[in-house]
Amino acid sequence: MCDSCSCGSNTSTDVTIGSAAPAAVDTFTVVGMTCGHCVSSVSGEVGKISGVTSIDVDLSSGAVKVASDAPLDRELVRAAVEEAGYELASS
């Protein structure tokens, strides 16, 4: 359960979109997530990127591991994270 806003959400998520083995796995760091709702928002937006097959978000570290059919354009991920209301940490 979320401690910061009592939203009742889990603080991590692992979403699988397809069943094929991913061709690429990239890890990004998202800044500003505080609860399970944040995790769900980021997962939902990143999951809309074409080719994404799974997403694993860890709230405590901000790590977002994204598996996809091909390497992802960092700017597409940045745009998705910003659409969810958060920031992608600089690499």
N, C-alpha and C positions, 0 to 999 in steps of 0.2 A: 504494500500500500504506500502511496505517496505521502511523505512526511511534510513536504513544504506547502502543499495546498489542499490536502485531504481529498483529492479527487478520486481516490480509490483505485487508481491505475497501477499497474505493475511498473517497475522501474527499468525493465529491459524487455526487448522483444526480439524474436527471430522469426522473420517472415519469409517463407519460401513461395516464390511465384511460379516457377516451372520445375520440371523434374530432371532436365538434362544437366550433365556436369558443366560447371561454368568454365569458360575459357579464360576469364580474368577475375581476380579478386583484388579489390582496392580498399584501403582503410583510410578514412578521413576523420578529422576531429571537429566536432560541432561544439560551439560555445553558446552558453545561455540556457541549456535545457535544465529544468529543475524538477520535473515530475514525469510520471508515466504518460500523461497526456502529451507532453513535449515529445517524448519518444515516439508515440503513435503519429503525431503530426509529421515529424521528420521522416519516419518510415513510409508514410502514405505518399508524401511528395516525391521522395527519391524513388519509390517503387513505380512511379509513373514514367520514369525515364526509359526509353526504348532499349530493350536488351537486358534490363536488370532481371535477374532470376532469384535473388534472395538478398535480404538485408538483416543484419544483426546489429542492434544498437545497445550500447552499454551506457546507461545514464551516469554512473559514477565517474567514468573516465571521459565521456563524451565521444568515445570511439564508435564509428559507424563503419562496419565492414560490409561492402557491397560486392556481390558476385554477379557477373554479367557474361553475356555471350561474347563480348569483345571489350577491350580496355575502354574505360569511360573518359569522356572529356571532363576535366575538372570544372570547367565553367558551367557545364550542364548541372553538375552536382551542386555547385555553389548557388546557382539560380533556384534549384529545388529547395535547398536548405533555407535560403532567404524567403522563398514563397511560404515556407512553414513558419517563418518568423524568427529565425535564428541565424547565426553566422558560422561560416566555415573558417576554421583557424588557418592562418597562413602556414604554408609548408616550409 
